């Protein structure tokens, strides 16, 4: 038995929308940071009898996405029936990228358990087929997800020590999101009058942020990452029926982070398909930002994180 540990990532240039057709191929490039403080542990074992089984945090779950994904891996690699034991040390499906860490860890666990010998790039392609953001969690530090040699795969842009940004995550709800990302983004593609503008403008955002990361240019990164985030939420709001993932505390946290930056604190916000707010901070500045977020009404907890490693295998005792 082999246990893989994967971490969620948060996108600084967001992915929302797929190319038509099969394969779960994003319509736009994205760029993310992998987080150290949150983890998914996944172990696979042989299962007697037919069919696979998925156990999340100890409970049997009917996870059609994971089961369908395992069927595709089986078709490619001739796998036996397996039981997947997966555990998150953070809320699942609540806008904390549990599907990213989950699929990245699942691919790594299957690869390790059956000795498939997949390279990180190939693991990333497989993780993308499960959940596109998962492709990025194969890598630590800063990762990009864009078209490679014929396949969309993530790649490492910068390792975690080269620019050790820190993140304060303000948890404002433990609930699962009302509309899963996969459904929401398809709805946006089909109904939002802003979708075309989103697709057309994303590559320029990606290029600017990519360069800003390589230049360690925090101001430019902050400005364009917040723009990508707010543009994503404008797209969501303009979808029919509208996708509103925020609550009152989400907005209050955004206001606090904006005020901090105006006062000279190097921090910017980002929000995904859920009400949690992540404040990305320059190295050494997370404490003061986390302290400010902890005072916001409606914030349940603030988790502080450094940048994390890519998905890897660990001893079974950790699983
Ligand atoms: C808002 O990767 O969960 O977090 O590919 O359909 O599984 P699927 O979607 P998913 O969407 C992530 C959306 C996002 C932005 C991002 O991570 O880039």
Boltz pocket constraint, residues with backbone or C-beta under 6 A from the ligand:
constraints:
  - pocket:
      binder: B
      contacts: [[A, 9], [A, 10], [A, 11], [A, 13], [A, 14], [A, 15], [A, 16], [A, 24], [A, 30], [A, 97], [A, 99], [A, 100], [A, 128], [A, 130], [A, 131], [A, 132], [A, 133], [A, 134], [A, 181], [A, 182], [A, 183], [A, 271], [A, 272], [A, 273]]
      max_distance: 6.0
